[in-house]
Every structure is written in structure tokens, then in C-alpha cells.
């Protein structure tokens, strides 16, 4: 039995037997906020519509057993907005999820590559000192990460009262990144 618990509920996959063929039906039970939805699934012909925070990808092994190979989580909304902003600045952003790296986005452009950590706050982020005081652990994780000289480490912070603030993360701390929006000459 393989089980995954997301924010919206619990999804479990039960196998009928080890000797069943590839086309044999498997019983999938999805429990969402007190409702129990049962369906038969013949090799993912009828997808189960569960509203969990993660998608579970199921693979069939050679011996007919089912395994969960990978899990993909949804991108946080603030990370998606940061990616849209980077695209408007002619970067090619890629979201990183489920990694031990302290970054949310890798952004590439002809003149520079960036590792981006995205932070959102309900409270105003007035300056780098306030940001560093509130998010010291996150900033230290990206600050202490070793990178090549071409790669720039950037912190994109969003707060409702102040909007977006962008900072270069250097070994000694944070400085405002005023040149991110400038498009490279090409």
C-alpha cells in the first residue's frame, strides 16, 4: 500500500494482487474533507480528481507491482508571480521544487544567470536590515552557498504594503539589486 497525505486530504492506492496483469483494475480510494470517493482505475484511464497539494505519479514495475516514483508539488503563488516578473525582464526562469537547495527559481539570460530565493511577507519590508532580521535563516542558507562568479544570488521579497524588493545576496549581507529589470543588450 502506498499512501500520500496532502493538505486537502489523503489518497491511498491499494493493489488487488501481485499476479494481476497490467490491465487489471486497481482500487483507488480518495478521501477528501470527510467524503469518501471510490473509483476503479484501469491503468489510469479514469483519473481520480483529488484536490490535494501534491500530484502522485504512479509507475508499474516489470513484475506488475505499483510504485510511486516521484512527487511534484504545486508552485507557491508568489514564486509564480516572481517567475512572471523575471520573464518580463527577458530571463528564462525555472522553478525548483523539492530540492535541498535554498533557492526557488533558476533564471537564465544571455548576460547573467541567477539563483533566486522568493520571500513573501504580510508585514512591510522597508529595507535590507528588516528583511535580514526577519528571515536570517533563509538568507544565511543562500548567502553561504558557493557558486561560480557568473551566477548571481538574488533575494526577491514581496510585501503587500511595499511591493517587490530585490537584493543581491553577498557573503557580507544584502544590497539592493537596482539593475535586474535592465534588459541585456542583444
C-alpha positions in Angstrom: 0.0 0.0 0.0 1.3 3.4 -1.0 -0.1 6.4 0.8 0.3 10.1 0.4 -1.1 12.8 2.6 -1.5 16.3 1.1 -3.1 19.4 2.6 -6.5 18.7 1.1 -6.9 15.1 2.3 -5.5 11.6 2.0 -5.0 9.5 -1.1 -4.2 5.7 -1.0 -3.5 3.2 -3.6 -4.3 -0.5 -2.9 -3.2 -3.4 -5.2 -5.6 -6.3 -5.7 -2.9 -8.8 -6.1 0.7 -9.3 -7.1 -0.1 -11.7 -10.0 -2.7 -9.5 -11.7 -1.9 -8.4 -15.3 -1.2 -4.8 -16.4 -4.8 -4.3 -17.4 -6.2 -5.5 -14.0 -8.3 -3.0 -12.1 -6.8 -1.3 -9.1 -9.0 0.2 -6.4 -8.2 3.8 -5.6 -9.7 5.4 -2.6 -9.5 9.2 -2.2 -10.8 10.7 1.0 -11.4 14.5 0.8 -12.7 16.5 3.7 -14.9 13.7 5.1 -16.1 12.5 1.7 -15.0 9.1 0.5 -14.8 8.7 -3.3 -14.2 5.2 -4.6 -13.4 4.5 -8.3 -12.0 1.7 -10.3 -9.0 2.6 -12.3 -7.8 0.5 -15.3 -4.2 1.7 -15.7 -5.0 5.4 -15.2 -7.8 5.5 -17.9 -10.1 7.2 -15.4 -8.1 9.8 -13.4 -9.2 10.4 -9.8 -9.9 14.1 -9.2 -8.4 14.7 -5.8 -7.7 18.2 -4.7 -4.5 17.6 -2.7 -1.5 19.8 -2.7 0.7 17.2 -4.4 0.4 15.1 -7.5 1.5 11.5 -7.2 2.9 9.8 -10.3 2.4 6.1 -10.3 4.7 3.7 -12.2 4.1 0.0 -12.8 7.2 -2.2 -12.3 8.1 -5.1 -14.6 6.7 -7.6 -12.0 3.3 -5.9 -12.1 3.7 -4.0 -8.8 2.8 -0.4 -8.4 5.3 2.2 -7.1 5.3 5.9 -6.5 8.3 7.2 -8.3 8.1 11.0 -8.0 6.1 13.6 -6.2 5.6 17.1 -7.7 4.3 19.9 -5.5 2.4 22.9 -6.8 4.4 26.1 -7.1 3.6 28.7 -4.5 1.7 31.6 -6.0 4.4 34.1 -5.0 7.0 32.1 -6.8 4.9 32.0 -9.9 4.5 35.8 -9.8 8.3 36.2 -9.4 8.7 34.0 -12.4 6.3 36.2 -14.4 8.3 39.2 -13.4 11.6 37.6 -14.4 10.1 36.7 -17.8 9.1 40.3 -18.3 12.8 41.1 -17.8 13.8 38.7 -20.5 15.0 35.9 -18.2 14.1 32.3 -18.7 13.0 31.2 -15.2 12.7 27.6 -14.0 11.1 26.7 -10.7 12.9 24.4 -8.3 10.7 22.3 -6.0 11.5 19.6 -3.5 15.3 20.4 -3.6 17.7 20.8 -0.7 19.0 23.9 -2.4 17.8 27.1 -0.7 16.5 28.6 -3.9 13.1 28.7 -5.6 14.0 29.8 -9.1 16.9 29.4 -11.5 16.8 32.3 -14.1 18.9 32.4 -17.2 19.7 35.3 -19.6 22.5 35.9 -22.1 24.4 38.3 -19.7 23.8 36.6 -16.4 22.5 33.5 -14.5 20.6 33.9 -11.2 19.6 31.7 -8.3 16.6 33.3 -6.7 15.0 32.9 -3.3 11.5 34.3 -3.0 10.1 35.6 0.2 6.6 37.0 0.9 5.6 38.8 4.0 2.3 40.2 5.4 4.4 42.9 7.2 6.1 45.7 5.4 9.7 45.1 4.2 11.2 48.5 4.4 14.9 47.8 3.9 17.5 45.1 3.9 18.0 45.3 7.6 14.4 44.5 8.3 14.5 41.6 5.8 17.7 40.2 7.3 16.3 40.4 10.9 13.1 38.5 9.9 14.5 35.9 7.6 18.0 35.4 8.8 18.0 31.6 8.4 16.8 31.6 4.8 19.2 34.4 3.9 22.1 32.7 5.6 21.4 29.5 3.7 21.7 31.2 0.3 24.5 33.5 1.4 26.7 30.6 2.5 26.0 28.6 -0.7 29.1 28.5 -3.0 28.5 29.5 -6.7 30.5 30.4 -9.8 31.3 34.0 -10.4 28.8 34.2 -13.3 26.0 33.1 -11.1 24.2 35.8 -9.1 22.3 35.1 -5.9 19.2 37.2 -5.6 16.5 37.6 -3.0 13.1 38.7 -4.3 10.9 39.9 -1.4 7.3 40.8 -1.7 5.1 42.5 0.9 1.6 43.8 0.3 2.4 47.3 1.7 5.7 47.8 -0.1 5.5 45.6 -3.2 8.6 43.9 -4.7 12.1 44.5 -3.4 15.2 42.9 -4.9 18.5 42.3 -3.2 21.8 40.8 -4.2 22.9 38.2 -1.6 26.6 38.7 -0.9 28.9 36.9 1.6 28.7 40.0 3.9 24.9 40.6 3.6 22.3 42.1 1.3 22.5 45.1 -1.1 19.7 46.4 -3.4 19.7 45.0 -6.9 18.8 48.0 -9.0 19.8 46.6 -12.3 17.7 43.4 -12.5 15.0 45.0 -14.7 17.5 46.2 -17.3 17.4 44.1 -20.4 20.7 42.8 -21.8 21.9 44.4 -25.0 21.5 41.9 -27.8 
